[in-house]
Amino acid sequence: MHEEMIREISESKGYDRGFTAGTKHAHELLNNYITFLEQQYAVVESDDNNQYVKAALSNKINTLVKAKTLIRRGHWDEADVLS
């Protein structure tokens, strides 16, 4: 009960605005990087000889998407690594 009251008071006074802004900024940065990598993937995709580069770019994109999920949730566990 005590922790809930503290959380409600802090939220009502806007104490988590910095955290929210930081999270939003992190997502924007990751989205920009993902978009860049997807553009690189599209360029490399036209060349069938670059399977290694395509796989590497795909892995980077998937890792960043998982990072966004972790940031959104605010925690991780071992099941996240295995999924």
PDB file with SEQRES, HELIX, SHEET and CRYST1 records, atoms N, CA, C and O in Angstrom:
SEQRES   1 A   83  MET HIS GLU GLU MET ILE ARG GLU ILE SER GLU SER LYS          
SEQRES   2 A   83  GLY TYR ASP ARG GLY PHE THR ALA GLY THR LYS HIS ALA          
SEQRES   3 A   83  HIS GLU LEU LEU ASN ASN TYR ILE THR PHE LEU GLU GLN          
SEQRES   4 A   83  GLN TYR ALA VAL VAL GLU SER ASP ASP ASN ASN GLN TYR          
SEQRES   5 A   83  VAL LYS ALA ALA LEU SER ASN LYS ILE ASN THR LEU VAL          
SEQRES   6 A   83  LYS ALA LYS THR LEU ILE ARG ARG GLY HIS TRP ASP GLU          
SEQRES   7 A   83  ALA ASP VAL LEU SER                                          
HELIX    1 AA1 HIS A    2  SER A   12  1                                  11    
HELIX    2 AA2 ARG A   17  GLU A   45  1                                  29    
HELIX    3 AA3 GLN A   51  ARG A   73  1                                  23    
HELIX    4 AA4 GLU A   78  LEU A   82  1                                   5    
CRYST1    1.000    1.000    1.000  90.00  90.00  90.00 P 1           1          
ATOM      1  N   MET A   1       0.827  -1.195   0.000  1.00  0.00           N  
ATOM      2  CA  MET A   1       0.000   0.000   0.000  1.00  0.00           C  
ATOM      3  C   MET A   1       0.869   1.255   0.000  1.00  0.00           C  
ATOM      4  O   MET A   1       0.624   2.182  -0.772  1.00  0.00           O  
ATOM      5  N   HIS A   2       1.879   1.285   0.862  1.00  0.00           N  
ATOM      6  CA  HIS A   2       2.756   2.442   0.963  1.00  0.00           C  
ATOM      7  C   HIS A   2       3.457   2.720  -0.362  1.00  0.00           C  
ATOM      8  O   HIS A   2       3.517   3.870  -0.798  1.00  0.00           O  
ATOM      9  N   GLU A   3       3.990   1.680  -1.011  1.00  0.00           N  
ATOM     10  CA  GLU A   3       4.678   1.852  -2.288  1.00  0.00           C  
ATOM     11  C   GLU A   3       3.728   2.343  -3.365  1.00  0.00           C  
ATOM     12  O   GLU A   3       4.110   3.144  -4.218  1.00  0.00           O  
ATOM     13  N   GLU A   4       2.506   1.872  -3.330  1.00  0.00           N  
ATOM     14  CA  GLU A   4       1.509   2.297  -4.316  1.00  0.00           C  
ATOM     15  C   GLU A   4       1.203   3.787  -4.151  1.00  0.00           C  
ATOM     16  O   GLU A   4       1.056   4.501  -5.143  1.00  0.00           O  
ATOM     17  N   MET A   5       1.108   4.252  -2.923  1.00  0.00           N  
ATOM     18  CA  MET A   5       0.853   5.671  -2.663  1.00  0.00           C  
ATOM     19  C   MET A   5       2.012   6.528  -3.163  1.00  0.00           C  
ATOM     20  O   MET A   5       1.798   7.579  -3.767  1.00  0.00           O  
ATOM     21  N   ILE A   6       3.227   6.081  -2.914  1.00  0.00           N  
ATOM     22  CA  ILE A   6       4.401   6.828  -3.373  1.00  0.00           C  
ATOM     23  C   ILE A   6       4.413   6.896  -4.897  1.00  0.00           C  
ATOM     24  O   ILE A   6       4.685   7.950  -5.472  1.00  0.00           O  
ATOM     25  N   ARG A   7       4.118   5.769  -5.551  1.00  0.00           N  
ATOM     26  CA  ARG A   7       4.103   5.740  -7.017  1.00  0.00           C  
ATOM     27  C   ARG A   7       3.040   6.676  -7.560  1.00  0.00           C  
ATOM     28  O   ARG A   7       3.304   7.417  -8.507  1.00  0.00           O  
ATOM     29  N   GLU A   8       1.849   6.664  -6.987  1.00  0.00           N  
ATOM     30  CA  GLU A   8       0.772   7.531  -7.455  1.00  0.00           C  
ATOM     31  C   GLU A   8       1.118   9.000  -7.279  1.00  0.00           C  
ATOM     32  O   GLU A   8       0.847   9.813  -8.163  1.00  0.00           O  
ATOM     33  N   ILE A   9       1.710   9.343  -6.153  1.00  0.00           N  
ATOM     34  CA  ILE A   9       2.097  10.735  -5.906  1.00  0.00           C  
ATOM     35  C   ILE A   9       3.179  11.163  -6.887  1.00  0.00           C  
ATOM     36  O   ILE A   9       3.100  12.246  -7.467  1.00  0.00           O  
ATOM     37  N   SER A  10       4.174  10.331  -7.074  1.00  0.00           N  
ATOM     38  CA  SER A  10       5.264  10.698  -7.977  1.00  0.00           C  
ATOM     39  C   SER A  10       4.769  10.816  -9.415  1.00  0.00           C  
ATOM     40  O   SER A  10       5.203  11.701 -10.151  1.00  0.00           O  
ATOM     41  N   GLU A  11       3.864   9.930  -9.815  1.00  0.00           N  
ATOM     42  CA  GLU A  11       3.318  10.012 -11.172  1.00  0.00           C  
ATOM     43  C   GLU A  11       2.477  11.265 -11.336  1.00  0.00           C  
ATOM     44  O   GLU A  11       2.529  11.917 -12.379  1.00  0.00           O  
ATOM     45  N   SER A  12       1.698  11.609 -10.311  1.00  0.00           N  
ATOM     46  CA  SER A  12       0.850  12.797 -10.408  1.00  0.00           C  
ATOM     47  C   SER A  12       1.686  14.070 -10.484  1.00  0.00           C  
ATOM     48  O   SER A  12       1.254  15.059 -11.078  1.00  0.00           O  
ATOM     49  N   LYS A  13       2.865  14.057  -9.894  1.00  0.00           N  
ATOM     50  CA  LYS A  13       3.746  15.226  -9.935  1.00  0.00           C  
ATOM     51  C   LYS A  13       4.687  15.191 -11.136  1.00  0.00           C  
ATOM     52  O   LYS A  13       5.482  16.111 -11.328  1.00  0.00           O  
ATOM     53  N   GLY A  14       4.602  14.148 -11.935  1.00  0.00           N  
ATOM     54  CA  GLY A  14       5.395  14.082 -13.153  1.00  0.00           C  
ATOM     55  C   GLY A  14       6.835  13.670 -12.958  1.00  0.00           C  
ATOM     56  O   GLY A  14       7.681  13.996 -13.790  1.00  0.00           O  
ATOM     57  N   TYR A  15       7.142  12.960 -11.880  1.00  0.00           N  
ATOM     58  CA  TYR A  15       8.523  12.585 -11.604  1.00  0.00           C  
ATOM     59  C   TYR A  15       9.082  11.567 -12.601  1.00  0.00           C  
ATOM     60  O   TYR A  15      10.298  11.405 -12.705  1.00  0.00           O  
ATOM     61  N   ASP A  16       8.218  10.895 -13.320  1.00  0.00           N  
ATOM     62  CA  ASP A  16       8.758   9.906 -14.242  1.00  0.00           C  
ATOM     63  C   ASP A  16       8.848  10.445 -15.664  1.00  0.00           C  
ATOM     64  O   ASP A  16       9.084   9.679 -16.598  1.00  0.00           O  
ATOM     65  N   ARG A  17       8.665  11.748 -15.842  1.00  0.00           N  
ATOM     66  CA  ARG A  17       8.757  12.343 -17.180  1.00  0.00           C  
ATOM     67  C   ARG A  17      10.124  12.133 -17.809  1.00  0.00           C  
ATOM     68  O   ARG A  17      10.219  11.888 -19.012  1.00  0.00           O  
ATOM     69  N   GLY A  18      11.175  12.224 -17.020  1.00  0.00           N  
ATOM     70  CA  GLY A  18      12.528  12.021 -17.548  1.00  0.00           C  
ATOM     71  C   GLY A  18      12.728  10.596 -18.022  1.00  0.00           C  
ATOM     72  O   GLY A  18      13.333  10.363 -19.068  1.00  0.00           O  
ATOM     73  N   PHE A  19      12.224   9.644 -17.257  1.00  0.00           N  
ATOM     74  CA  PHE A  19      12.316   8.245 -17.651  1.00  0.00           C  
ATOM     75  C   PHE A  19      11.540   8.003 -18.938  1.00  0.00           C  
ATOM     76  O   PHE A  19      12.025   7.332 -19.849  1.00  0.00           O  
ATOM     77  N   THR A  20      10.336   8.553 -19.007  1.00  0.00           N  
ATOM     78  CA  THR A  20       9.505   8.385 -20.205  1.00  0.00           C  
ATOM     79  C   THR A  20      10.168   9.021 -21.420  1.00  0.00           C  
ATOM     80  O   THR A  20      10.176   8.440 -22.505  1.00  0.00           O  
ATOM     81  N   ALA A  21      10.720  10.207 -21.234  1.00  0.00           N  
ATOM     82  CA  ALA A  21      11.400  10.880 -22.347  1.00  0.00           C  
ATOM     83  C   ALA A  21      12.636  10.097 -22.782  1.00  0.00           C  
ATOM     84  O   ALA A  21      12.914   9.989 -23.976  1.00  0.00           O  
ATOM     85  N   GLY A  22      13.366   9.559 -21.831  1.00  0.00           N  
ATOM     86  CA  GLY A  22      14.550   8.756 -22.169  1.00  0.00           C  
ATOM     87  C   GLY A  22      14.186   7.494 -22.911  1.00  0.00           C  
ATOM     88  O   GLY A  22      14.864   7.106 -23.862  1.00  0.00           O  
ATOM     89  N   THR A  23      13.107   6.845 -22.476  1.00  0.00           N  
ATOM     90  CA  THR A  23      12.645   5.638 -23.155  1.00  0.00           C  
ATOM     91  C   THR A  23      12.209   5.953 -24.583  1.00  0.00           C  
ATOM     92  O   THR A  23      12.529   5.219 -25.518  1.00  0.00           O  
ATOM     93  N   LYS A  24      11.478   7.048 -24.739  1.00  0.00           N  
ATOM     94  CA  LYS A  24      11.030   7.456 -26.071  1.00  0.00           C  
ATOM     95  C   LYS A  24      12.227   7.745 -26.973  1.00  0.00           C  
ATOM     96  O   LYS A  24      12.248   7.347 -28.137  1.00  0.00           O  
ATOM     97  N   HIS A  25      13.215   8.435 -26.428  1.00  0.00           N  
ATOM     98  CA  HIS A  25      14.410   8.761 -27.212  1.00  0.00           C  
ATOM     99  C   HIS A  25      15.166   7.488 -27.609  1.00  0.00           C  
ATOM    100  O   HIS A  25      15.649   7.375 -28.735  1.00  0.00           O  
ATOM    101  N   ALA A  26      15.264   6.541 -26.686  1.00  0.00           N  
ATOM    102  CA  ALA A  26      15.935   5.273 -26.994  1.00  0.00           C  
ATOM    103  C   ALA A  26      15.219   4.551 -28.137  1.00  0.00           C  
ATOM    104  O   ALA A  26      15.866   4.013 -29.035  1.00  0.00           O  
ATOM    105  N   HIS A  27      13.892   4.540 -28.103  1.00  0.00           N  
ATOM    106  CA  HIS A  27      13.130   3.901 -29.177  1.00  0.00           C  
ATOM    107  C   HIS A  27      13.335   4.620 -30.506  1.00  0.00           C  
ATOM    108  O   HIS A  27      13.453   3.978 -31.550  1.00  0.00           O  
ATOM    109  N   GLU A  28      13.378   5.939 -30.470  1.00  0.00           N  
ATOM    110  CA  GLU A  28      13.607   6.698 -31.704  1.00  0.00           C  
ATOM    111  C   GLU A  28      14.972   6.377 -32.299  1.00  0.00           C  
ATOM    112  O   GLU A  28      15.101   6.188 -33.509  1.00  0.00           O  
ATOM    113  N   LEU A  29      15.993   6.316 -31.439  1.00  0.00           N  
ATOM    114  CA  LEU A  29      17.331   5.976 -31.923  1.00  0.00           C  
ATOM    115  C   LEU A  29      17.365   4.575 -32.522  1.00  0.00           C  
ATOM    116  O   LEU A  29      17.926   4.365 -33.597  1.00  0.00           O  
ATOM    117  N   LEU A  30      16.763   3.623 -31.822  1.00  0.00           N  
ATOM    118  CA  LEU A  30      16.736   2.252 -32.334  1.00  0.00           C  
ATOM    119  C   LEU A  30      15.942   2.165 -33.634  1.00  0.00           C  
ATOM    120  O   LEU A  30      16.345   1.455 -34.556  1.00  0.00           O  
ATOM    121  N   ASN A  31      14.827   2.876 -33.719  1.00  0.00           N  
ATOM    122  CA  ASN A  31      14.042   2.878 -34.955  1.00  0.00           C  
ATOM    123  C   ASN A  31      14.851   3.434 -36.122  1.00  0.00           C  
ATOM    124  O   ASN A  31      14.803   2.895 -37.228  1.00  0.00           O  
ATOM    125  N   ASN A  32      15.596   4.514 -35.875  1.00  0.00           N  
ATOM    126  CA  ASN A  32      16.431   5.089 -36.937  1.00  0.00           C  
ATOM    127  C   ASN A  32      17.503   4.105 -37.387  1.00  0.00           C  
ATOM    128  O   ASN A  32      17.767   3.966 -38.581  1.00  0.00           O  
ATOM    129  N   TYR A  33      18.112   3.431 -36.434  1.00  0.00           N  
ATOM    130  CA  TYR A  33      19.155   2.458 -36.764  1.00  0.00           C  
ATOM    131  C   TYR A  33      18.565   1.263 -37.502  1.00  0.00           C  
ATOM    132  O   TYR A  33      19.159   0.774 -38.463  1.00  0.00           O  
ATOM    133  N   ILE A  34      17.409   0.794 -37.064  1.00  0.00           N  
ATOM    134  CA  ILE A  34      16.749  -0.326 -37.733  1.00  0.00           C  
ATOM    135  C   ILE A  34      16.399   0.056 -39.165  1.00  0.00           C  
ATOM    136  O   ILE A  34      16.599  -0.737 -40.085  1.00  0.00           O  
ATOM    137  N   THR A  35      15.881   1.257 -39.359  1.00  0.00           N  
ATOM    138  CA  THR A  35      15.545   1.722 -40.716  1.00  0.00           C  
ATOM    139  C   THR A  35      16.783   1.753 -41.599  1.00  0.00           C  
ATOM    140  O   THR A  35      16.739   1.325 -42.752  1.00  0.00           O  
ATOM    141  N   PHE A  36      17.886   2.258 -41.060  1.00  0.00           N  
ATOM    142  CA  PHE A  36      19.141   2.284 -41.807  1.00  0.00           C  
ATOM    143  C   PHE A  36      19.576   0.874 -42.202  1.00  0.00           C  
ATOM    144  O   PHE A  36      19.954   0.637 -43.349  1.00  0.00           O  
ATOM    145  N   LEU A  37      19.522  -0.065 -41.248  1.00  0.00           N  
ATOM    146  CA  LEU A  37      19.931  -1.440 -41.539  1.00  0.00           C  
ATOM    147  C   LEU A  37      18.993  -2.098 -42.553  1.00  0.00           C  
ATOM    148  O   LEU A  37      19.440  -2.871 -43.400  1.00  0.00           O  
ATOM    149  N   GLU A  38      17.708  -1.796 -42.470  1.00  0.00           N  
ATOM    150  CA  GLU A  38      16.759  -2.350 -43.439  1.00  0.00           C  
ATOM    151  C   GLU A  38      17.041  -1.822 -44.842  1.00  0.00           C  
ATOM    152  O   GLU A  38      16.898  -2.552 -45.823  1.00  0.00           O  
ATOM    153  N   GLN A  39      17.437  -0.566 -44.936  1.00  0.00           N  
ATOM    154  CA  GLN A  39      17.815  -0.007 -46.239  1.00  0.00           C  
ATOM    155  C   GLN A  39      19.068  -0.691 -46.772  1.00  0.00           C  
ATOM    156  O   GLN A  39      19.152  -0.998 -47.961  1.00  0.00           O  
ATOM    157  N   GLN A  40      20.039  -0.929 -45.897  1.00  0.00           N  
ATOM    158  CA  GLN A  40      21.248  -1.637 -46.308  1.00  0.00           C  
ATOM    159  C   GLN A  40      20.909  -3.056 -46.751  1.00  0.00           C  
ATOM    160  O   GLN A  40      21.460  -3.554 -47.733  1.00  0.00           O  
ATOM    161  N   TYR A  41      20.006  -3.700 -46.030  1.00  0.00           N  
ATOM    162  CA  TYR A  41      19.585  -5.054 -46.375  1.00  0.00           C  
ATOM    163  C   TYR A  41      18.941  -5.070 -47.763  1.00  0.00           C  
ATOM    164  O   TYR A  41      19.195  -5.978 -48.554  1.00  0.00           O  
ATOM    165  N   ALA A  42      18.109  -4.069 -48.059  1.00  0.00           N  
ATOM    166  CA  ALA A  42      17.454  -4.000 -49.366  1.00  0.00           C  
ATOM    167  C   ALA A  42      18.474  -3.863 -50.491  1.00  0.00           C  
ATOM    168  O   ALA A  42      18.301  -4.432 -51.568  1.00  0.00           O  
ATOM    169  N   VAL A  43      19.532  -3.109 -50.234  1.00  0.00           N  
ATOM    170  CA  VAL A  43      20.581  -2.939 -51.243  1.00  0.00           C  
ATOM    171  C   VAL A  43      21.320  -4.261 -51.453  1.00  0.00           C  
ATOM    172  O   VAL A  43      21.567  -4.667 -52.588  1.00  0.00           O  
ATOM    173  N   VAL A  44      21.663  -4.914 -50.372  1.00  0.00           N  
ATOM    174  CA  VAL A  44      22.433  -6.160 -50.447  1.00  0.00           C  
ATOM    175  C   VAL A  44      21.568  -7.299 -50.960  1.00  0.00           C  
ATOM    176  O   VAL A  44      22.079  -8.230 -51.583  1.00  0.00           O  
ATOM    177  N   GLU A  45      20.263  -7.239 -50.708  1.00  0.00           N  
ATOM    178  CA  GLU A  45      19.362  -8.329 -51.088  1.00  0.00           C  
ATOM    179  C   GLU A  45      19.340  -8.576 -52.590  1.00  0.00           C  
ATOM    180  O   GLU A  45      19.110  -9.701 -53.034  1.00  0.00           O  
ATOM    181  N   SER A  46      19.577  -7.540 -53.363  1.00  0.00           N  
ATOM    182  CA  SER A  46      19.562  -7.705 -54.819  1.00  0.00           C  
ATOM    183  C   SER A  46      20.744  -8.521 -55.329  1.00  0.00           C  
ATOM    184  O   SER A  46      20.710  -9.010 -56.458  1.00  0.00           O  
ATOM    185  N   ASP A  47      21.778  -8.675 -54.525  1.00  0.00           N  
ATOM    186  CA  ASP A  47      22.958  -9.443 -54.915  1.00  0.00           C  
ATOM    187  C   ASP A  47      22.945 -10.792 -54.185  1.00  0.00           C  
ATOM    188  O   ASP A  47      23.119 -10.842 -52.967  1.00  0.00           O  
ATOM    189  N   ASP A  48      22.743 -11.869 -54.921  1.00  0.00           N  
ATOM    190  CA  ASP A  48      22.651 -13.199 -54.318  1.00  0.00           C  
ATOM    191  C   ASP A  48      23.970 -13.698 -53.737  1.00  0.00           C  
ATOM    192  O   ASP A  48      23.973 -14.673 -52.987  1.00  0.00           O  
ATOM    193  N   ASN A  49      25.068 -13.066 -54.058  1.00  0.00           N  
ATOM    194  CA  ASN A  49      26.371 -13.516 -53.591  1.00  0.00           C  
ATOM    195  C   ASN A  49      26.689 -13.055 -52.166  1.00  0.00           C  
ATOM    196  O   ASN A  49      27.719 -13.440 -51.612  1.00  0.00           O  
ATOM    197  N   ASN A  50      25.841 -12.256 -51.581  1.00  0.00           N  
ATOM    198  CA  ASN A  50      26.118 -11.694 -50.265  1.00  0.00           C  
ATOM    199  C   ASN A  50      25.250 -12.320 -49.174  1.00  0.00           C  
ATOM    200  O   ASN A  50      24.670 -11.602 -48.359  1.00  0.00           O  
ATOM    201  N   GLN A  51      25.157 -13.624 -49.151  1.00  0.00           N  
ATOM    202  CA  GLN A  51      24.346 -14.299 -48.142  1.00  0.00           C  
ATOM    203  C   GLN A  51      24.836 -14.011 -46.730  1.00  0.00           C  
ATOM    204  O   GLN A  51      24.030 -13.841 -45.815  1.00  0.00           O  
ATOM    205  N   TYR A  52      26.140 -13.957 -46.549  1.00  0.00           N  
ATOM    206  CA  TYR A  52      26.711 -13.688 -45.225  1.00  0.00           C  
ATOM    207  C   TYR A  52      26.323 -12.290 -44.746  1.00  0.00           C  
ATOM    208  O   TYR A  52      25.934 -12.114 -43.591  1.00  0.00           O  
ATOM    209  N   VAL A  53      26.427 -11.305 -45.624  1.00  0.00           N  
ATOM    210  CA  VAL A  53      26.096  -9.925 -45.260  1.00  0.00           C  
ATOM    211  C   VAL A  53      24.611  -9.809 -44.945  1.00  0.00           C  
ATOM    212  O   VAL A  53      24.231  -9.134 -43.988  1.00  0.00           O  
ATOM    213  N   LYS A  54      23.769 -10.461 -45.742  1.00  0.00           N  
ATOM    214  CA  LYS A  54      22.326 -10.440 -45.487  1.00  0.00           C  
ATOM    215  C   LYS A  54      22.009 -11.067 -44.135  1.00  0.00           C  
ATOM    216  O   LYS A  54      21.196 -10.533 -43.381  1.00  0.00           O  
ATOM    217  N   ALA A  55      22.636 -12.185 -43.825  1.00  0.00           N  
ATOM    218  CA  ALA A  55      22.398 -12.852 -42.544  1.00  0.00           C  
ATOM    219  C   ALA A  55      22.854 -11.969 -41.386  1.00  0.00           C  
ATOM    220  O   ALA A  55      22.177 -11.882 -40.361  1.00  0.00           O  
ATOM    221  N   ALA A  56      24.001 -11.317 -41.553  1.00  0.00           N  
ATOM    222  CA  ALA A  56      24.512 -10.438 -40.491  1.00  0.00           C  
ATOM    223  C   ALA A  56      23.575  -9.250 -40.264  1.00  0.00           C  
ATOM    224  O   ALA A  56      23.283  -8.897 -39.121  1.00  0.00           O  
ATOM    225  N   LEU A  57      23.110  -8.641 -41.344  1.00  0.00           N  
ATOM    226  CA  LEU A  57      22.184  -7.516 -41.210  1.00  0.00           C  
ATOM    227  C   LEU A  57      20.865  -7.969 -40.586  1.00  0.00           C  
ATOM    228  O   LEU A  57      20.304  -7.268 -39.744  1.00  0.00           O  
ATOM    229  N   SER A  58      20.378  -9.114 -40.988  1.00  0.00           N  
ATOM    230  CA  SER A  58      19.138  -9.642 -40.430  1.00  0.00           C  
ATOM    231  C   SER A  58      19.273  -9.896 -38.928  1.00  0.00           C  
ATOM    232  O   SER A  58      18.358  -9.595 -38.160  1.00  0.00           O  
ATOM    233  N   ASN A  59      20.402 -10.444 -38.515  1.00  0.00           N  
ATOM    234  CA  ASN A  59      20.648 -10.682 -37.091  1.00  0.00           C  
ATOM    235  C   ASN A  59      20.697  -9.372 -36.309  1.00  0.00           C  
ATOM    236  O   ASN A  59      20.156  -9.286 -35.206  1.00  0.00           O  
ATOM    237  N   LYS A  60      21.339  -8.357 -36.871  1.00  0.00           N  
ATOM    238  CA  LYS A  60      21.402  -7.056 -36.202  1.00  0.00           C  
ATOM    239  C   LYS A  60      20.003  -6.463 -36.031  1.00  0.00           C  
ATOM    240  O   LYS A  60      19.662  -5.952 -34.964  1.00  0.00           O  
ATOM    241  N   ILE A  61      19.206  -6.538 -37.086  1.00  0.00           N  
ATOM    242  CA  ILE A  61      17.841  -5.999 -37.036  1.00  0.00           C  
ATOM    243  C   ILE A  61      17.033  -6.722 -35.969  1.00  0.00           C  
ATOM    244  O   ILE A  61      16.363  -6.082 -35.158  1.00  0.00           O  
ATOM    245  N   ASN A  62      17.089  -8.047 -35.962  1.00  0.00           N  
ATOM    246  CA  ASN A  62      16.339  -8.821 -34.971  1.00  0.00           C  
ATOM    247  C   ASN A  62      16.788  -8.510 -33.548  1.00  0.00           C  
ATOM    248  O   ASN A  62      15.964  -8.445 -32.636  1.00  0.00           O  
ATOM    249  N   THR A  63      18.086  -8.320 -33.358  1.00  0.00           N  
ATOM    250  CA  THR A  63      18.608  -7.984 -32.027  1.00  0.00           C  
ATOM    251  C   THR A  63      18.088  -6.631 -31.567  1.00  0.00           C  
ATOM    252  O   THR A  63      17.719  -6.470 -30.403  1.00  0.00           O  
ATOM    253  N   LEU A  64      18.057  -5.668 -32.462  1.00  0.00           N  
ATOM    254  CA  LEU A  64      17.570  -4.337 -32.094  1.00  0.00           C  
ATOM    255  C   LEU A  64      16.071  -4.351 -31.787  1.00  0.00           C  
ATOM    256  O   LEU A  64      15.610  -3.648 -30.888  1.00  0.00           O  
ATOM    257  N   VAL A  65      15.320  -5.150 -32.533  1.00  0.00           N  
ATOM    258  CA  VAL A  65      13.884  -5.279 -32.263  1.00  0.00           C  
ATOM    259  C   VAL A  65      13.672  -5.884 -30.876  1.00  0.00           C  
ATOM    260  O   VAL A  65      12.791  -5.444 -30.136  1.00  0.00           O  
ATOM    261  N   LYS A  66      14.468  -6.884 -30.521  1.00  0.00           N  
ATOM    262  CA  LYS A  66      14.373  -7.464 -29.175  1.00  0.00           C  
ATOM    263  C   LYS A  66      14.777  -6.442 -28.118  1.00  0.00           C  
ATOM    264  O   LYS A  66      14.188  -6.407 -27.038  1.00  0.00           O  
ATOM    265  N   ALA A  67      15.768  -5.616 -28.412  1.00  0.00           N  
ATOM    266  CA  ALA A  67      16.193  -4.584 -27.459  1.00  0.00           C  
ATOM    267  C   ALA A  67      15.050  -3.606 -27.201  1.00  0.00           C  
ATOM    268  O   ALA A  67      14.843  -3.182 -26.063  1.00  0.00           O  
ATOM    269  N   LYS A  68      14.310  -3.246 -28.241  1.00  0.00           N  
ATOM    270  CA  LYS A  68      13.156  -2.367 -28.063  1.00  0.00           C  
ATOM    271  C   LYS A  68      12.124  -3.001 -27.143  1.00  0.00           C  
ATOM    272  O   LYS A  68      11.532  -2.319 -26.306  1.00  0.00           O  
ATOM    273  N   THR A  69      11.907  -4.296 -27.294  1.00  0.00           N  
ATOM    274  CA  THR A  69      10.957  -5.004 -26.437  1.00  0.00           C  
ATOM    275  C   THR A  69      11.420  -4.970 -24.982  1.00  0.00           C  
ATOM    276  O   THR A  69      10.618  -4.744 -24.077  1.00  0.00           O  
ATOM    277  N   LEU A  70      12.706  -5.195 -24.763  1.00  0.00           N  
ATOM    278  CA  LEU A  70      13.243  -5.171 -23.406  1.00  0.00           C  
ATOM    279  C   LEU A  70      13.115  -3.781 -22.779  1.00  0.00           C  
ATOM    280  O   LEU A  70      12.778  -3.658 -21.601  1.00  0.00           O  
ATOM    281  N   ILE A  71      13.379  -2.756 -23.553  1.00  0.00           N  
ATOM    282  CA  ILE A  71      13.251  -1.392 -23.052  1.00  0.00           C  
ATOM    283  C   ILE A  71      11.798  -1.113 -22.689  1.00  0.00           C  
ATOM    284  O   ILE A  71      11.517  -0.515 -21.650  1.00  0.00           O  
ATOM    285  N   ARG A  72      10.883  -1.544 -23.537  1.00  0.00           N  
ATOM    286  CA  ARG A  72       9.461  -1.306 -23.297  1.00  0.00           C  
ATOM    287  C   ARG A  72       8.999  -1.995 -22.012  1.00  0.00           C  
ATOM    288  O   ARG A  72       8.250  -1.417 -21.225  1.00  0.00           O  
ATOM    289  N   ARG A  73       9.453  -3.236 -21.809  1.00  0.00           N  
ATOM    290  CA  ARG A  73       9.051  -4.001 -20.622  1.00  0.00           C  
ATOM    291  C   ARG A  73       9.792  -3.545 -19.368  1.00  0.00           C  
ATOM    292  O   ARG A  73       9.243  -3.616 -18.269  1.00  0.00           O  
ATOM    293  N   GLY A  74      11.006  -3.087 -19.516  1.00  0.00           N  
ATOM    294  CA  GLY A  74      11.764  -2.614 -18.377  1.00  0.00           C  
ATOM    295  C   GLY A  74      12.484  -3.697 -17.602  1.00  0.00           C  
ATOM    296  O   GLY A  74      13.058  -3.428 -16.547  1.00  0.00           O  
ATOM    297  N   HIS A  75      12.461  -4.903 -18.104  1.00  0.00           N  
ATOM    298  CA  HIS A  75      13.183  -5.997 -17.458  1.00  0.00           C  
ATOM    299  C   HIS A  75      13.388  -7.118 -18.478  1.00  0.00           C  
ATOM    300  O   HIS A  75      12.815  -7.099 -19.567  1.00  0.00           O  
ATOM    301  N   TRP A  76      14.214  -8.088 -18.104  1.00  0.00           N  
ATOM    302  CA  TRP A  76      14.434  -9.251 -18.973  1.00  0.00           C  
ATOM    303  C   TRP A  76      14.647 -10.465 -18.106  1.00  0.00           C  
ATOM    304  O   TRP A  76      14.964 -10.370 -16.920  1.00  0.00           O  
ATOM    305  N   ASP A  77      14.466 -11.599 -18.727  1.00  0.00           N  
ATOM    306  CA  ASP A  77      14.810 -12.851 -18.065  1.00  0.00           C  
ATOM    307  C   ASP A  77      15.400 -13.779 -19.110  1.00  0.00           C  
ATOM    308  O   ASP A  77      15.456 -13.439 -20.292  1.00  0.00           O  
ATOM    309  N   GLU A  78      15.834 -14.940 -18.679  1.00  0.00           N  
ATOM    310  CA  GLU A  78      16.515 -15.867 -19.591  1.00  0.00           C  
ATOM    311  C   GLU A  78      15.608 -16.330 -20.722  1.00  0.00           C  
ATOM    312  O   GLU A  78      16.100 -16.664 -21.800  1.00  0.00           O  
ATOM    313  N   ALA A  79      14.318 -16.358 -20.508  1.00  0.00           N  
ATOM    314  CA  ALA A  79      13.391 -16.769 -21.564  1.00  0.00           C  
ATOM    315  C   ALA A  79      13.466 -15.803 -22.751  1.00  0.00           C  
ATOM    316  O   ALA A  79      13.246 -16.209 -23.892  1.00  0.00           O  
ATOM    317  N   ASP A  80      13.775 -14.524 -22.487  1.00  0.00           N  
ATOM    318  CA  ASP A  80      13.916 -13.562 -23.563  1.00  0.00           C  
ATOM    319  C   ASP A  80      15.066 -13.913 -24.491  1.00  0.00           C  
ATOM    320  O   ASP A  80      14.985 -13.708 -25.703  1.00  0.00           O  
ATOM    321  N   VAL A  81      16.118 -14.435 -23.924  1.00  0.00           N  
ATOM    322  CA  VAL A  81      17.296 -14.780 -24.710  1.00  0.00           C  
ATOM    323  C   VAL A  81      17.003 -15.987 -25.597  1.00  0.00           C  
ATOM    324  O   VAL A  81      17.505 -16.072 -26.718  1.00  0.00           O  
ATOM    325  N   LEU A  82      16.211 -16.900 -25.108  1.00  0.00           N  
ATOM    326  CA  LEU A  82      15.928 -18.117 -25.839  1.00  0.00           C  
ATOM    327  C   LEU A  82      14.835 -17.979 -26.880  1.00  0.00           C  
ATOM    328  O   LEU A  82      14.679 -18.861 -27.724  1.00  0.00           O  
ATOM    329  N   SER A  83      14.074 -16.895 -26.843  1.00  0.00           N  
ATOM    330  CA  SER A  83      12.982 -16.730 -27.816  1.00  0.00           C  
ATOM    331  C   SER A  83      13.450 -16.101 -29.098  1.00  0.00           C  
ATOM    332  O   SER A  83      12.652 -15.897 -30.012  1.00  0.00           O  
TER     333      SER A  83                                                      
END                                                                             
